[in-house]
Amino acid sequence: MVWAERLTVAWLRLQSRGLLVLGNRRAALARFDRLLAMVPHDRHALASRAHVLAELGEPDAAIAAQRLLLQAHPDDAAALF
């Protein structure tokens, strides 16, 4: 990954966290989606996406997102929660 991509990834992570702090879950979800398009197995983005979907009342999408996390990181016990 070149420096410009790394900077974009860092910026998306920062934006997503800030949006969550502000309570703007839909916008944070969009940032997680963009981040995952660049880094498909990003543990934090996968876990956060599943959590946000559950908070938004989208259980089927949250379960699917959690499954992606478990597939990407099967040995990560934290992915089970």
N, C-alpha and C positions, 0 to 999 in steps of 0.2 A: 504494500500500500504506500503510495507516494505521500509526501507531506501535505498536499492539498486535501487529499482524501482523509488523512488523519485529522486535519483541522476541521473538516466538515463533520466527521464522526464526533469529535469532541464537542463541537457546537450543538449538534443535535442532542447529545446527552445532556448538556447544560440546559438547553431549551426545554427538554422534556421534564427535567426535574423542576425547573422554575414554573412551568405550567401546572404541574401537579401541586406544588405549593400554593398556587393561586386558585386551585380547584377547577381548572379547565382540563378535565379529563379527555374530552374528545380531541382537543388540539394536541395534548400529550400523546395520545394514541396515534395520531397522524405522524408525529415525530418518531415514535417507536417503529412505525411501519417503514418510514424512510431510512432509519438507521438499519433495520433488518434487511432492507434491500441492498445495503452496502456491506453489512457484516451479518450474514444469515444466522450464525450460531452465537451471537452475542448473548451471553447468559443473562445479564441484567435486563436487556431490552425484551428478551423472551419472557422472563419472569414478570416484569412490570406490565407487559402487554396483557398477559393472562390475568393479572390482578386487576388492572383497570377495566378490562372487559367484564369481570365479575362484579365490580363496583357499579358498572353502567347497567347491570341487569341483563347481561347477555351470556347466560350460563353455557349454552352450547358452544359459542365462540370462545369463551374462557376455557372450557375443557379442551377444545381443539388446540388452543394456544399452549395450554399446559402440556399436552401430549407432544407438541413440537419441542418444548423445552426438555422433556424427558428423553426424547429421541436424540436430541443434540448432546445431552449431558447425562447419560444413563447412570453414571457413577456418582452423581452429585446428590447427596441426601437432601440438600436444601430444596432441590427441584420437586421433591415430593410434597412440599407444603404450599 
